[in-house]
Amino acid sequence: MEFLNYIEDVFQIIVQCGVLLLECTGVTTLLFTTVKTIWGCIIRDPKVRLTLAKGIALALEFKLGGEVLRTVIVREWSELAILGAIIVLRGALTFLIHWEIKTEEANLE
């Protein structure tokens, strides 16, 4: 029985490290996109909105991946409900941003 507890602890650590990696990657992507977008505004790049939308979409994908991975270690229904709501909201945001990207690409052509 103690061996199974050990395996469960190791599994939780691996999942938490994965969640942290995905979350940090999402934040880093968003920060990099922000700097790139500010520079695009300074040089008046006509594709700056498209760059920002694509960066936000990619960052949200990483954050969404972290939330999905986090569901693996949830122990209570209340936590699962909160994570489910976050996943739905981030999924909806991703969908809207992808729609914005398609619209912006159509406008640039």
N, CA, C and O atoms as a GROMACS GRO file, in nm:
protein
  436
    1MET      N    1   0.083  -0.120   0.000
    1MET     CA    2   0.000   0.000   0.000
    1MET      C    3   0.087   0.125   0.000
    1MET      O    4   0.053   0.225  -0.064
    2GLU      N    5   0.197   0.120   0.070
    2GLU     CA    6   0.285   0.236   0.075
    2GLU      C    7   0.348   0.263  -0.062
    2GLU      O    8   0.371   0.378  -0.098
    3PHE      N    9   0.374   0.157  -0.137
    3PHE     CA   10   0.429   0.173  -0.272
    3PHE      C   11   0.332   0.248  -0.362
    3PHE      O   12   0.374   0.333  -0.441
    4LEU      N   13   0.202   0.219  -0.350
    4LEU     CA   14   0.101   0.288  -0.431
    4LEU      C   15   0.092   0.436  -0.392
    4LEU      O   16   0.074   0.521  -0.479
    5ASN      N   17   0.105   0.466  -0.264
    5ASN     CA   18   0.106   0.606  -0.220
    5ASN      C   19   0.226   0.679  -0.277
    5ASN      O   20   0.216   0.795  -0.317
    6TYR      N   21   0.340   0.611  -0.279
    6TYR     CA   22   0.461   0.670  -0.336
    6TYR      C   23   0.441   0.700  -0.485
    6TYR      O   24   0.477   0.808  -0.532
    7ILE      N   25   0.386   0.605  -0.557
    7ILE     CA   26   0.361   0.623  -0.702
    7ILE      C   27   0.264   0.738  -0.724
    7ILE      O   28   0.283   0.818  -0.815
    8GLU      N   29   0.160   0.747  -0.641
    8GLU     CA   30   0.064   0.855  -0.653
    8GLU      C   31   0.130   0.991  -0.628
    8GLU      O   32   0.102   1.088  -0.698
    9ASP      N   33   0.218   0.998  -0.529
    9ASP     CA   34   0.289   1.122  -0.499
    9ASP      C   35   0.379   1.163  -0.616
    9ASP      O   36   0.385   1.280  -0.654
   10VAL      N   37   0.450   1.066  -0.672
   10VAL     CA   38   0.537   1.094  -0.787
   10VAL      C   39   0.453   1.141  -0.905
   10VAL      O   40   0.492   1.235  -0.974
   11PHE      N   41   0.340   1.077  -0.928
   11PHE     CA   42   0.251   1.115  -1.038
   11PHE      C   43   0.201   1.259  -1.019
   11PHE      O   44   0.197   1.336  -1.115
   12GLN      N   45   0.163   1.293  -0.898
   12GLN     CA   46   0.117   1.430  -0.870
   12GLN      C   47   0.227   1.532  -0.895
   12GLN      O   48   0.201   1.639  -0.949
   13ILE      N   49   0.348   1.499  -0.857
   13ILE     CA   50   0.460   1.591  -0.880
   13ILE      C   51   0.484   1.609  -1.030
   13ILE      O   52   0.506   1.721  -1.076
   14ILE      N   53   0.478   1.500  -1.105
   14ILE     CA   54   0.498   1.509  -1.251
   14ILE      C   55   0.390   1.594  -1.314
   14ILE      O   56   0.419   1.679  -1.399
   15VAL      N   57   0.265   1.573  -1.275
   15VAL     CA   58   0.154   1.651  -1.331
   15VAL      C   59   0.167   1.798  -1.293
   15VAL      O   60   0.146   1.885  -1.377
   16GLN      N   61   0.202   1.826  -1.168
   16GLN     CA   62   0.218   1.965  -1.125
   16GLN      C   63   0.332   2.034  -1.200
   16GLN      O   64   0.321   2.152  -1.233
   17CYS      N   65   0.440   1.962  -1.226
   17CYS     CA   66   0.550   2.018  -1.305
   17CYS      C   67   0.504   2.045  -1.448
   17CYS      O   68   0.541   2.148  -1.506
   18GLY      N   69   0.426   1.956  -1.505
   18GLY     CA   70   0.372   1.977  -1.639
   18GLY      C   71   0.280   2.097  -1.645
   18GLY      O   72   0.287   2.176  -1.739
   19VAL      N   73   0.194   2.111  -1.545
   19VAL     CA   74   0.104   2.227  -1.538
   19VAL      C   75   0.186   2.355  -1.528
   19VAL      O   76   0.158   2.452  -1.598
   20LEU      N   77   0.286   2.355  -1.442
   20LEU     CA   78   0.370   2.473  -1.425
   20LEU      C   79   0.444   2.508  -1.554
   20LEU      O   80   0.455   2.626  -1.590
   21LEU      N   81   0.494   2.408  -1.623
   21LEU     CA   82   0.563   2.430  -1.750
   21LEU      C   83   0.469   2.492  -1.854
   21LEU      O   84   0.506   2.588  -1.922
   22LEU      N   85   0.348   2.437  -1.866
   22LEU     CA   86   0.251   2.491  -1.961
   22LEU      C   87   0.209   2.633  -1.925
   22LEU      O   88   0.199   2.719  -2.012
   23GLU      N   89   0.185   2.657  -1.798
   23GLU     CA   90   0.145   2.791  -1.753
   23GLU      C   91   0.257   2.892  -1.779
   23GLU      O   92   0.230   3.001  -1.829
   24CYS      N   93   0.379   2.857  -1.746
   24CYS     CA   94   0.492   2.948  -1.768
   24CYS      C   95   0.514   2.974  -1.917
   24CYS      O   96   0.546   3.086  -1.957
   25THR      N   97   0.497   2.872  -1.999
   25THR     CA   98   0.511   2.888  -2.143
   25THR      C   99   0.404   2.983  -2.196
   25THR      O  100   0.432   3.066  -2.282
   26GLY      N  101   0.281   2.970  -2.145
   26GLY     CA  102   0.174   3.060  -2.187
   26GLY      C  103   0.202   3.204  -2.149
   26GLY      O  104   0.182   3.295  -2.229
   27VAL      N  105   0.249   3.226  -2.027
   27VAL     CA  106   0.280   3.362  -1.982
   27VAL      C  107   0.397   3.419  -2.063
   27VAL      O  108   0.393   3.534  -2.105
   28THR      N  109   0.500   3.339  -2.085
   28THR     CA  110   0.616   3.384  -2.163
   28THR      C  111   0.575   3.420  -2.306
   28THR      O  112   0.620   3.520  -2.360
   29THR      N  113   0.491   3.338  -2.364
   29THR     CA  114   0.441   3.365  -2.500
   29THR      C  115   0.365   3.497  -2.503
   29THR      O  116   0.383   3.577  -2.595
   30LEU      N  117   0.281   3.519  -2.405
   30LEU     CA  118   0.203   3.642  -2.400
   30LEU      C  119   0.293   3.765  -2.380
   30LEU      O  120   0.271   3.868  -2.444
   31LEU      N  121   0.392   3.754  -2.294
   31LEU     CA  122   0.484   3.866  -2.273
   31LEU      C  123   0.566   3.895  -2.398
   31LEU      O  124   0.584   4.011  -2.435
   32PHE      N  125   0.615   3.791  -2.464
   32PHE     CA  126   0.690   3.809  -2.588
   32PHE      C  127   0.603   3.874  -2.695
   32PHE      O  128   0.648   3.963  -2.768
   33THR      N  129   0.478   3.829  -2.705
   33THR     CA  130   0.386   3.886  -2.803
   33THR      C  131   0.358   4.033  -2.772
   33THR      O  132   0.347   4.115  -2.863
   34THR      N  133   0.346   4.066  -2.644
   34THR     CA  134   0.322   4.204  -2.606
   34THR      C  135   0.436   4.294  -2.649
   34THR      O  136   0.413   4.402  -2.705
   35VAL      N  137   0.558   4.252  -2.624
   35VAL     CA  138   0.675   4.331  -2.664
   35VAL      C  139   0.679   4.345  -2.816
   35VAL      O  140   0.703   4.453  -2.869
   36LYS      N  141   0.654   4.234  -2.885
   36LYS     CA  142   0.654   4.235  -3.032
   36LYS      C  143   0.545   4.328  -3.086
   36LYS      O  144   0.566   4.398  -3.186
   37THR      N  145   0.430   4.328  -3.022
   37THR     CA  146   0.318   4.412  -3.065
   37THR      C  147   0.347   4.560  -3.039
   37THR      O  148   0.316   4.645  -3.122
   38ILE      N  149   0.405   4.590  -2.924
   38ILE     CA  150   0.441   4.729  -2.895
   38ILE      C  151   0.540   4.780  -2.999
   38ILE      O  152   0.528   4.892  -3.048
   39TRP      N  153   0.638   4.697  -3.033
   39TRP     CA  154   0.733   4.735  -3.137
   39TRP      C  155   0.661   4.754  -3.271
   39TRP      O  156   0.691   4.846  -3.346
   40GLY      N  157   0.566   4.667  -3.300
   40GLY     CA  158   0.488   4.681  -3.423
   40GLY      C  159   0.408   4.810  -3.427
   40GLY      O  160   0.392   4.870  -3.534
   41CYS      N  161   0.359   4.853  -3.312
   41CYS     CA  162   0.288   4.982  -3.306
   41CYS      C  163   0.383   5.098  -3.331
   41CYS      O  164   0.348   5.195  -3.398
   42ILE      N  165   0.503   5.088  -3.277
   42ILE     CA  166   0.601   5.195  -3.293
   42ILE      C  167   0.640   5.211  -3.440
   42ILE      O  168   0.650   5.323  -3.490
   43ILE      N  169   0.662   5.099  -3.509
   43ILE     CA  170   0.701   5.107  -3.650
   43ILE      C  171   0.580   5.107  -3.744
   43ILE      O  172   0.596   5.104  -3.866
   44ARG      N  173   0.461   5.112  -3.687
   44ARG     CA  174   0.335   5.119  -3.762
   44ARG      C  175   0.316   5.002  -3.859
   44ARG      O  176   0.284   5.020  -3.976
   45ASP      N  177   0.336   4.883  -3.808
   45ASP     CA  178   0.314   4.761  -3.887
   45ASP      C  179   0.164   4.740  -3.906
   45ASP      O  180   0.090   4.737  -3.807
   46PRO      N  181   0.118   4.724  -4.029
   46PRO     CA  182  -0.026   4.707  -4.052
   46PRO      C  183  -0.081   4.573  -4.001
   46PRO      O  184  -0.202   4.556  -3.985
   47LYS      N  185   0.009   4.479  -3.975
   47LYS     CA  186  -0.034   4.346  -3.929
   47LYS      C  187  -0.023   4.332  -3.777
   47LYS      O  188  -0.022   4.220  -3.726
   48VAL      N  189  -0.014   4.443  -3.705
   48VAL     CA  190   0.009   4.436  -3.561
   48VAL      C  191  -0.108   4.371  -3.488
   48VAL      O  192  -0.086   4.295  -3.394
   49ARG      N  193  -0.230   4.399  -3.531
   49ARG     CA  194  -0.346   4.336  -3.466
   49ARG      C  195  -0.347   4.186  -3.487
   49ARG      O  196  -0.381   4.110  -3.396
   50LEU      N  197  -0.308   4.143  -3.606
   50LEU     CA  198  -0.302   4.001  -3.637
   50LEU      C  199  -0.194   3.933  -3.553
   50LEU      O  200  -0.214   3.822  -3.503
   51THR      N  201  -0.081   3.998  -3.539
   51THR     CA  202   0.027   3.944  -3.456
   51THR      C  203  -0.017   3.928  -3.311
   51THR      O  204   0.009   3.826  -3.247
   52LEU      N  205  -0.085   4.030  -3.261
   52LEU     CA  206  -0.133   4.024  -3.123
   52LEU      C  207  -0.237   3.912  -3.106
   52LEU      O  208  -0.230   3.837  -3.009
   53ALA      N  209  -0.329   3.902  -3.197
   53ALA     CA  210  -0.433   3.798  -3.187
   53ALA      C  211  -0.373   3.658  -3.193
   53ALA      O  212  -0.413   3.570  -3.117
   54LYS      N  213  -0.277   3.638  -3.282
   54LYS     CA  214  -0.213   3.505  -3.291
   54LYS      C  215  -0.135   3.472  -3.165
   54LYS      O  216  -0.136   3.358  -3.119
   55GLY      N  217  -0.066   3.571  -3.108
   55GLY     CA  218   0.008   3.548  -2.984
   55GLY      C  219  -0.082   3.516  -2.867
   55GLY      O  220  -0.053   3.428  -2.786
   56ILE      N  221  -0.193   3.590  -2.858
   56ILE     CA  222  -0.288   3.564  -2.750
   56ILE      C  223  -0.348   3.425  -2.765
   56ILE      O  224  -0.365   3.353  -2.666
   57ALA      N  225  -0.382   3.388  -2.888
   57ALA     CA  226  -0.439   3.255  -2.912
   57ALA      C  227  -0.342   3.145  -2.872
   57ALA      O  228  -0.382   3.047  -2.808
   58LEU      N  229  -0.216   3.160  -2.908
   58LEU     CA  230  -0.116   3.059  -2.872
   58LEU      C  231  -0.097   3.052  -2.721
   58LEU      O  232  -0.088   2.943  -2.664
   59ALA      N  233  -0.091   3.168  -2.655
   59ALA     CA  234  -0.076   3.170  -2.510
   59ALA      C  235  -0.196   3.103  -2.442
   59ALA      O  236  -0.180   3.029  -2.346
   60LEU      N  237  -0.317   3.130  -2.493
   60LEU     CA  238  -0.436   3.067  -2.436
   60LEU      C  239  -0.435   2.916  -2.455
   60LEU      O  240  -0.483   2.842  -2.369
   61GLU      N  241  -0.381   2.869  -2.566
   61GLU     CA  242  -0.372   2.724  -2.589
   61GLU      C  243  -0.283   2.659  -2.483
   61GLU      O  244  -0.316   2.553  -2.430
   62PHE      N  245  -0.171   2.723  -2.452
   62PHE     CA  246  -0.083   2.669  -2.347
   62PHE      C  247  -0.153   2.670  -2.212
   62PHE      O  248  -0.147   2.573  -2.137
   63LYS      N  249  -0.220   2.781  -2.181
   63LYS     CA  250  -0.291   2.791  -2.053
   63LYS      C  251  -0.404   2.688  -2.045
   63LYS      O  252  -0.426   2.628  -1.940
   64LEU      N  253  -0.473   2.667  -2.155
   64LEU     CA  254  -0.581   2.568  -2.161
   64LEU      C  255  -0.525   2.427  -2.139
   64LEU      O  256  -0.586   2.346  -2.070
   65GLY      N  257  -0.411   2.400  -2.199
   65GLY     CA  258  -0.345   2.271  -2.178
   65GLY      C  259  -0.311   2.248  -2.032
   65GLY      O  260  -0.326   2.137  -1.982
   66GLY      N  261  -0.266   2.353  -1.964
   66GLY     CA  262  -0.236   2.342  -1.822
   66GLY      C  263  -0.360   2.311  -1.740
   66GLY      O  264  -0.355   2.230  -1.647
   67GLU      N  265  -0.471   2.375  -1.775
   67GLU     CA  266  -0.596   2.348  -1.702
   67GLU      C  267  -0.646   2.206  -1.726
   67GLU      O  268  -0.692   2.140  -1.633
   68VAL      N  269  -0.636   2.159  -1.847
   68VAL     CA  270  -0.679   2.021  -1.876
   68VAL      C  271  -0.592   1.922  -1.801
   68VAL      O  272  -0.643   1.826  -1.744
   69LEU      N  273  -0.462   1.945  -1.799
   69LEU     CA  274  -0.372   1.857  -1.725
   69LEU      C  275  -0.401   1.862  -1.575
   69LEU      O  276  -0.389   1.761  -1.506
   70ARG      N  277  -0.439   1.979  -1.526
   70ARG     CA  278  -0.470   1.994  -1.384
   70ARG      C  279  -0.591   1.908  -1.343
   70ARG      O  280  -0.601   1.868  -1.227
   71THR      N  281  -0.682   1.880  -1.436
   71THR     CA  282  -0.800   1.799  -1.402
   71THR      C  283  -0.762   1.657  -1.360
   71THR      O  284  -0.841   1.588  -1.295
   72VAL      N  285  -0.643   1.614  -1.398
   72VAL     CA  286  -0.600   1.478  -1.364
   72VAL      C  287  -0.584   1.460  -1.214
   72VAL      O  288  -0.606   1.351  -1.161
   73ILE      N  289  -0.545   1.567  -1.143
   73ILE     CA  290  -0.515   1.552  -1.000
   73ILE      C  291  -0.624   1.613  -0.911
   73ILE      O  292  -0.604   1.628  -0.790
   74VAL      N  293  -0.738   1.647  -0.969
   74VAL     CA  294  -0.848   1.705  -0.890
   74VAL      C  295  -0.909   1.596  -0.802
   74VAL      O  296  -0.928   1.483  -0.846
   75ARG      N  297  -0.940   1.632  -0.678
   75ARG     CA  298  -0.994   1.534  -0.585
   75ARG      C  299  -1.138   1.563  -0.544
   75ARG      O  300  -1.205   1.473  -0.492
   76GLU      N  301  -1.187   1.685  -0.564
   76GLU     CA  302  -1.322   1.720  -0.520
   76GLU      C  303  -1.404   1.774  -0.637
   76GLU      O  304  -1.350   1.830  -0.732
   77TRP      N  305  -1.535   1.755  -0.627
   77TRP     CA  306  -1.625   1.800  -0.733
   77TRP      C  307  -1.625   1.951  -0.747
   77TRP      O  308  -1.638   2.003  -0.858
   78SER      N  309  -1.610   2.022  -0.636
   78SER     CA  310  -1.609   2.169  -0.644
   78SER      C  311  -1.489   2.218  -0.724
   78SER      O  312  -1.501   2.312  -0.803
   79GLU      N  313  -1.373   2.156  -0.705
   79GLU     CA  314  -1.254   2.191  -0.782
   79GLU      C  315  -1.275   2.160  -0.930
   79GLU      O  316  -1.235   2.237  -1.017
   80LEU      N  317  -1.336   2.046  -0.957
   80LEU     CA  318  -1.362   2.006  -1.095
   80LEU      C  319  -1.457   2.104  -1.162
   80LEU      O  320  -1.440   2.137  -1.280
   81ALA      N  321  -1.557   2.151  -1.088
   81ALA     CA  322  -1.652   2.248  -1.145
   81ALA      C  323  -1.582   2.379  -1.179
   81ALA      O  324  -1.607   2.437  -1.284
   82ILE      N  325  -1.495   2.425  -1.091
   82ILE     CA  326  -1.420   2.548  -1.116
   82ILE      C  327  -1.329   2.531  -1.237
   82ILE      O  328  -1.324   2.617  -1.325
   83LEU      N  329  -1.256   2.420  -1.242
   83LEU     CA  330  -1.168   2.394  -1.356
   83LEU      C  331  -1.248   2.383  -1.486
   83LEU      O  332  -1.205   2.431  -1.590
   84GLY      N  333  -1.365   2.318  -1.477
   84GLY     CA  334  -1.451   2.307  -1.596
   84GLY      C  335  -1.495   2.443  -1.646
   84GLY      O  336  -1.496   2.468  -1.767
   85ALA      N  337  -1.531   2.531  -1.555
   85ALA     CA  338  -1.572   2.667  -1.595
   85ALA      C  339  -1.455   2.742  -1.659
   85ALA      O  340  -1.472   2.812  -1.759
   86ILE      N  341  -1.337   2.728  -1.602
   86ILE     CA  342  -1.218   2.793  -1.658
   86ILE      C  343  -1.189   2.740  -1.798
   86ILE      O  344  -1.158   2.817  -1.889
   87ILE      N  345  -1.199   2.609  -1.815
   87ILE     CA  346  -1.174   2.548  -1.946
   87ILE      C  347  -1.275   2.598  -2.048
   87ILE      O  348  -1.238   2.628  -2.161
   88VAL      N  349  -1.402   2.606  -2.010
   88VAL     CA  350  -1.505   2.655  -2.102
   88VAL      C  351  -1.478   2.800  -2.140
   88VAL      O  352  -1.488   2.836  -2.257
   89LEU      N  353  -1.445   2.884  -2.042
   89LEU     CA  354  -1.417   3.025  -2.071
   89LEU      C  355  -1.294   3.041  -2.161
   89LEU      O  356  -1.297   3.119  -2.256
   90ARG      N  357  -1.190   2.970  -2.130
   90ARG     CA  358  -1.069   2.980  -2.214
   90ARG      C  359  -1.093   2.923  -2.353
   90ARG      O  360  -1.041   2.976  -2.452
   91GLY      N  361  -1.172   2.817  -2.361
   91GLY     CA  362  -1.207   2.763  -2.492
   91GLY      C  363  -1.287   2.862  -2.574
   91GLY      O  364  -1.264   2.877  -2.694
   92ALA      N  365  -1.382   2.929  -2.510
   92ALA     CA  366  -1.463   3.030  -2.580
   92ALA      C  367  -1.375   3.147  -2.624
   92ALA      O  368  -1.390   3.196  -2.736
   93LEU      N  369  -1.285   3.190  -2.539
   93LEU     CA  370  -1.193   3.298  -2.577
   93LEU      C  371  -1.106   3.257  -2.696
   93LEU      O  372  -1.084   3.336  -2.787
   94THR      N  373  -1.056   3.135  -2.693
   94THR     CA  374  -0.975   3.086  -2.804
   94THR      C  375  -1.055   3.084  -2.934
   94THR      O  376  -1.006   3.124  -3.039
   95PHE      N  377  -1.180   3.038  -2.926
   95PHE     CA  378  -1.266   3.035  -3.043
   95PHE      C  379  -1.287   3.176  -3.098
   95PHE      O  380  -1.277   3.198  -3.218
   96LEU      N  381  -1.316   3.273  -3.011
   96LEU     CA  382  -1.337   3.411  -3.053
   96LEU      C  383  -1.211   3.473  -3.113
   96LEU      O  384  -1.219   3.548  -3.211
   97ILE      N  385  -1.098   3.442  -3.056
   97ILE     CA  386  -0.973   3.498  -3.108
   97ILE      C  387  -0.941   3.438  -3.245
   97ILE      O  388  -0.894   3.510  -3.334
   98HIS      N  389  -0.966   3.308  -3.263
   98HIS     CA  390  -0.944   3.248  -3.394
   98HIS      C  391  -1.038   3.309  -3.499
   98HIS      O  392  -1.000   3.327  -3.614
   99TRP      N  393  -1.160   3.340  -3.458
   99TRP     CA  394  -1.254   3.407  -3.548
   99TRP      C  395  -1.200   3.546  -3.584
   99TRP      O  396  -1.207   3.588  -3.700
  100GLU      N  397  -1.148   3.617  -3.485
  100GLU     CA  398  -1.089   3.749  -3.508
  100GLU      C  399  -0.970   3.740  -3.604
  100GLU      O  400  -0.953   3.826  -3.690
  101ILE      N  401  -0.888   3.636  -3.588
  101ILE     CA  402  -0.772   3.617  -3.675
  101ILE      C  403  -0.819   3.598  -3.820
  101ILE      O  404  -0.765   3.661  -3.911
  102LYS      N  405  -0.919   3.513  -3.841
  102LYS     CA  406  -0.970   3.491  -3.977
  102LYS      C  407  -1.026   3.620  -4.036
  102LYS      O  408  -1.005   3.649  -4.153
  103THR      N  409  -1.097   3.697  -3.955
  103THR     CA  410  -1.154   3.823  -4.002
  103THR      C  411  -1.044   3.923  -4.037
  103THR      O  412  -1.050   3.990  -4.140
  104GLU      N  413  -0.944   3.932  -3.952
  104GLU     CA  414  -0.833   4.025  -3.976
  104GLU      C  415  -0.753   3.984  -4.100
  104GLU      O  416  -0.712   4.070  -4.178
  105GLU      N  417  -0.731   3.854  -4.117
  105GLU     CA  418  -0.660   3.807  -4.236
  105GLU      C  419  -0.738   3.838  -4.363
  105GLU      O  420  -0.680   3.875  -4.465
  106ALA      N  421  -0.870   3.824  -4.357
  106ALA     CA  422  -0.954   3.856  -4.472
  106ALA      C  423  -0.949   4.006  -4.503
  106ALA      O  424  -0.953   4.045  -4.620
  107ASN      N  425  -0.942   4.089  -4.401
  107ASN     CA  426  -0.936   4.233  -4.421
  107ASN      C  427  -0.803   4.279  -4.480
  107ASN      O  428  -0.798   4.378  -4.552
  108LEU      N  429  -0.695   4.207  -4.449
  108LEU     CA  430  -0.563   4.244  -4.498
  108LEU      C  431  -0.542   4.205  -4.645
  108LEU      O  432  -0.455   4.260  -4.712
  109GLU      N  433  -0.620   4.111  -4.692
  109GLU     CA  434  -0.602   4.064  -4.831
  109GLU      C  435  -0.662   4.157  -4.930
  109GLU      O  436  -0.655   4.132  -5.051
   0.00000   0.00000   0.00000
